């Protein structure tokens, strides 16, 4: 059975977006890894709760403007922030 061409087109677009998201996340984590190393070297705390809250508020607003569920976007961002902090803690040798 051949695939529906309309559905195939949608799926190809989704696949392209997924690939772009992975590359963007990889770049983000490369940068946050450098931040973690800098923080560890300069005896700075692995997390910055004030910045985290400002980022969440800013991205919730961006999500609303983009008609994306802000609750989903916050959960997604919190997941990323938690992972970044875990990496920063590891960089300090506090595993």
Backbone as JSON, one array per atom type, in Angstrom:
{
  "sequence": "XXXXXXXXXXXXXXXXXXXXXXXXXXXXXXXXXXXXXXXXXXXXXXXXXXXXXXXXXXXXXXXXXXXXXXXXXXXXXXXXXXXXXXXXXXXXXXX",
  "N": [[0.85, -1.19, 0.0], [0.67, 2.15, -0.92], [1.92, 5.17, 0.52], [-0.06, 7.87, 1.66], [0.24, 10.86, -0.08], [-0.14, 13.46, 0.94], [-0.1, 13.1, 3.72], [2.47, 12.04, 3.88], [3.97, 14.28, 3.16], [3.43, 16.02, 5.32], [4.57, 14.5, 7.37], [7.26, 14.48, 6.57], [7.88, 17.16, 6.92], [7.57, 17.34, 9.71], [9.62, 15.58, 10.48], [11.84, 17.05, 9.58], [11.66, 19.32, 11.21], [11.97, 18.11, 13.74], [14.63, 17.23, 13.5], [15.95, 19.7, 13.29], [15.34, 20.74, 15.83], [16.79, 18.99, 17.48], [19.42, 19.62, 16.73], [19.52, 22.3, 17.52], [19.1, 22.04, 20.29], [21.41, 20.59, 20.9], [23.39, 22.53, 20.36], [22.65, 24.45, 22.25], [23.18, 23.04, 24.62], [25.93, 22.7, 24.35], [26.77, 25.31, 24.76], [25.74, 25.81, 27.35], [27.26, 23.98, 28.71], [29.78, 25.13, 28.58], [29.22, 27.37, 30.12], [28.79, 26.09, 32.57], [31.37, 25.1, 33.1], [32.74, 27.52, 33.32], [31.4, 28.62, 35.55], [32.12, 26.72, 37.52], [34.91, 27.01, 37.57], [35.11, 29.61, 38.48], [33.97, 29.52, 40.95], [31.19, 29.9, 41.16], [27.67, 29.58, 41.88], [25.85, 26.63, 40.81], [23.26, 27.05, 39.92], [20.89, 29.65, 39.09], [18.38, 30.9, 40.42], [16.81, 33.27, 40.11], [17.34, 34.15, 37.46], [16.41, 31.89, 36.13], [13.64, 31.97, 36.68], [13.0, 34.39, 35.43], [13.57, 33.71, 32.77], [11.71, 31.66, 32.34], [9.3, 33.09, 32.6], [9.63, 34.87, 30.45], [9.72, 33.08, 28.28], [7.25, 31.83, 28.53], [5.6, 33.93, 27.78], [6.46, 34.27, 25.13], [5.59, 31.81, 24.16], [2.8, 32.06, 24.46], [2.37, 34.17, 22.64], [3.02, 32.8, 20.33], [1.01, 31.07, 20.13], [1.26, 28.65, 21.51], [0.84, 26.25, 24.01], [1.42, 27.62, 27.11], [1.87, 26.26, 29.49], [2.85, 23.78, 28.68], [5.2, 24.68, 27.43], [6.57, 25.73, 29.61], [6.98, 23.42, 31.18], [8.65, 22.0, 29.44], [10.86, 23.74, 29.27], [11.64, 23.81, 31.98], [12.45, 21.18, 32.29], [14.73, 21.18, 30.65], [16.27, 23.16, 31.99], [16.65, 21.9, 34.48], [18.25, 19.76, 33.68], [20.5, 21.11, 32.73], [21.4, 22.32, 35.12], [22.05, 20.02, 36.54], [24.25, 19.18, 35.03], [25.95, 21.35, 35.56], [26.37, 21.05, 38.28], [27.75, 18.65, 38.23], [30.05, 19.54, 36.9], [31.25, 20.96, 38.89], [32.1, 18.97, 40.47], [30.41, 17.9, 42.33], [28.84, 15.63, 42.3]],
  "CA": [[0.0, 0.0, 0.0], [1.48, 3.36, -0.98], [1.59, 6.17, 1.54], [-0.81, 9.06, 1.27], [1.23, 11.9, -0.34], [-0.35, 14.61, 1.82], [0.42, 12.67, 5.01], [3.93, 11.92, 3.73], [4.51, 15.64, 3.19], [3.37, 16.48, 6.71], [5.55, 13.74, 8.15], [8.58, 14.95, 6.2], [8.05, 18.45, 7.6], [7.77, 17.03, 11.13], [10.97, 15.02, 10.6], [12.79, 18.15, 9.42], [11.58, 20.14, 12.43], [12.59, 17.33, 14.81], [16.09, 17.27, 13.3], [16.39, 21.05, 13.64], [15.26, 20.88, 17.28], [17.92, 18.26, 18.07], [20.63, 20.4, 16.49], [19.43, 23.5, 18.36], [19.35, 21.6, 21.67], [22.83, 20.24, 21.01], [24.13, 23.78, 20.44], [22.33, 25.05, 23.54], [23.91, 22.31, 25.65], [27.36, 23.03, 24.22], [26.97, 26.62, 25.4], [25.54, 25.71, 28.8], [28.41, 23.24, 29.25], [30.82, 26.15, 28.76], [28.79, 28.16, 31.28], [29.05, 25.27, 33.75], [32.82, 25.1, 33.33], [33.07, 28.87, 33.8], [30.9, 28.74, 36.92], [32.94, 25.87, 38.39], [36.23, 27.63, 37.66], [35.0, 30.88, 39.2], [33.29, 29.29, 42.22], [29.84, 30.43, 41.12], [26.69, 28.51, 42.12], [25.41, 25.97, 39.58], [21.96, 27.54, 39.45], [20.55, 31.06, 39.32], [16.91, 30.85, 40.44], [16.22, 34.51, 39.58], [17.4, 34.09, 36.0], [15.53, 30.81, 35.67], [12.26, 32.45, 36.72], [12.83, 35.4, 34.36], [13.54, 32.98, 31.5], [10.42, 30.97, 32.23], [8.28, 34.11, 32.33], [9.83, 35.37, 29.08], [9.36, 32.05, 27.31], [5.8, 31.64, 28.59], [5.03, 35.01, 26.96], [6.73, 33.9, 23.73], [4.69, 30.69, 23.82], [1.46, 32.62, 24.27], [2.38, 34.91, 21.37], [3.12, 31.83, 19.24], [-0.16, 30.18, 20.28], [1.71, 27.38, 22.05], [0.43, 26.14, 25.41], [2.5, 28.07, 27.98], [2.14, 25.22, 30.49], [3.75, 22.83, 28.02], [6.5, 25.31, 27.2], [7.25, 25.83, 30.9], [7.44, 22.07, 31.54], [9.77, 21.69, 28.56], [12.0, 24.56, 29.69], [12.08, 23.36, 33.3], [13.2, 19.94, 32.06], [16.05, 21.58, 30.14], [16.99, 23.84, 33.06], [17.07, 20.9, 35.46], [19.36, 19.0, 33.1], [21.66, 22.02, 32.71], [21.88, 22.44, 36.5], [22.7, 18.74, 36.84], [25.57, 19.25, 34.38], [26.75, 22.35, 36.27], [26.76, 20.42, 39.54], [28.8, 17.69, 37.88], [31.25, 20.29, 36.56], [31.86, 21.39, 40.16], [32.55, 17.78, 41.17], [29.48, 17.66, 43.43], [27.9, 14.61, 41.84]],
  "C": [[0.9, 1.25, 0.0], [0.97, 4.38, 0.04], [0.85, 7.34, 0.92], [0.19, 10.21, 1.09], [1.08, 13.13, 0.56], [0.23, 14.28, 3.2], [1.94, 12.56, 4.97], [4.58, 13.29, 3.78], [4.52, 16.22, 4.59], [4.45, 15.8, 7.54], [6.98, 14.17, 7.83], [8.88, 16.29, 6.88], [8.31, 18.24, 9.09], [9.18, 16.49, 11.35], [12.03, 16.11, 10.49], [12.83, 19.03, 10.67], [12.25, 19.42, 13.59], [14.12, 17.38, 14.7], [16.64, 18.65, 13.69], [16.37, 21.25, 15.15], [16.43, 20.17, 17.97], [19.21, 19.05, 17.9], [20.65, 21.67, 17.36], [19.69, 23.14, 19.82], [20.81, 21.25, 21.88], [23.68, 21.51, 21.15], [23.88, 24.46, 21.79], [23.12, 24.36, 24.66], [25.42, 22.5, 25.54], [27.66, 24.34, 24.93], [26.79, 26.52, 26.9], [26.65, 24.89, 29.46], [29.57, 24.21, 29.5], [30.49, 27.03, 29.96], [29.09, 27.39, 32.57], [30.53, 25.22, 34.1], [33.26, 26.45, 33.89], [32.64, 29.04, 35.25], [31.76, 27.94, 37.88], [34.31, 26.51, 38.62], [36.21, 28.88, 38.53], [34.19, 30.77, 40.49], [31.9, 29.92, 42.28], [28.85, 29.29, 41.33], [26.2, 27.92, 40.8], [24.06, 26.45, 39.06], [21.79, 29.01, 39.81], [19.03, 31.15, 39.27], [16.24, 32.11, 39.88], [16.21, 34.51, 38.06], [16.45, 33.03, 35.46], [14.08, 31.28, 35.63], [12.0, 33.51, 35.65], [12.74, 34.73, 33.0], [12.2, 32.29, 31.3], [9.32, 31.96, 31.91], [8.39, 34.62, 30.89], [9.38, 34.34, 28.06], [7.88, 31.68, 27.37], [5.11, 32.69, 27.72], [5.25, 34.71, 25.47], [5.8, 32.77, 23.29], [3.28, 31.2, 23.58], [1.36, 33.35, 22.94], [2.39, 33.97, 20.17], [1.94, 30.84, 19.23], [0.24, 28.75, 20.64], [1.32, 27.37, 23.53], [1.58, 26.54, 26.33], [2.84, 27.06, 29.08], [3.11, 24.18, 29.91], [5.14, 23.44, 27.88], [7.27, 25.44, 28.51], [7.78, 24.46, 31.34], [8.68, 21.69, 30.73], [11.01, 22.45, 29.0], [12.52, 24.12, 31.06], [12.88, 22.06, 33.18], [14.62, 20.27, 31.59], [16.87, 22.24, 31.24], [17.5, 22.84, 34.09], [18.26, 20.09, 34.96], [20.63, 19.85, 33.07], [22.25, 22.15, 34.12], [22.6, 21.17, 36.91], [24.11, 18.72, 36.25], [26.49, 20.22, 35.12], [27.23, 21.8, 37.61], [27.88, 19.42, 39.3], [30.12, 18.4, 37.57], [31.99, 20.75, 37.81], [32.39, 20.19, 40.94], [31.66, 17.44, 42.36], [28.47, 16.56, 43.12], [27.23, 13.9, 42.94]]
}
